[in-house]
């Protein structure tokens, strides 16, 4: 836990990956929960959140806003985080804070390593990845390249010529052979943690970026949910 007496009371929901990550910031202290995500998160999120809030001694009446990872990521996960954040916020009468999941990865790399110029790259399955570039300046992250969908080889070529680039996220490991990023600084363990999401949520709150729950939307990036049978067979063919 960490303590900041000036921090707002926030909930954080991140379900864009295979891991469910929840956070509560109450009276300046941060509480976190991690568990299995994907399809399980829709059934376990609410009970796990109530348990975490009980641990923090926090009630819904204390919550000032709800931050959620809006994506890109798994379609079902993005809808889960967005819909639960909306439902809780509407019931509480508070706003929401939609945060780019890739920015949360960049923030996790900054918290762990002090990185300030980060390509956040997460596996998108279907032999692709989601990536975005962020730079920490004047106390906040600026988006240099917005979240987009890349083929691994194309992304590897894109970042190859950037001096001092840091690439953070699980795509570093999942797509390692195609990326060929050995000459760059890699942060494969960087993930969209609840602590990082809470930090970005608090910063967004302080800048007045909270929005009405009814206006919250996931960030999909990809329109296509799955490969066709022919496409899957083509990938298996040497």
C-alpha angles and dihedrals in degrees: 000000000000130000131226115159092199097054118114121240105261140168119212127204123186119173103145093112138041089279126075110222123186131176140186125195110194128162089351096305125115123219122186139194130189127186144141113313135184113073092351094063094073090060100037103036100083097044090046091049093050089050092050092048090050089052089052093045089237127144128195090252087065095054116106099182142349120232120201136179103248095191157188094231143087111355096226092045093052092051091048095053094043096047095045091047090050094047094048093044094049090049092048095040093234133124129252133235112216108201128187108250091218090055088054088056090051091049091050089054090049093049093049101037109010092247114169104176109050139169103203110205126182129180111259095185120227085084092293138103140211116231142170135171123231133181124201109225135152091004099306143069119267117200111234097171117020121230110285142160118257140181106236096241092049091049091049090055091047096057098033094088097047111105114224094006119165118207114198132182142056094291087077089070102029095052099028100132095049095042097053093195099150092126093057132075107264129198104185093164094058109114138167095271124185090239091057092045091051091050092052091043092053090049092049090048091053090052092052095248098136113124136201111274092238090062097054116115135174119247105232104170089179119072095188116079102190144002123260119247090255092053092050091049091049091056090054093052112095 
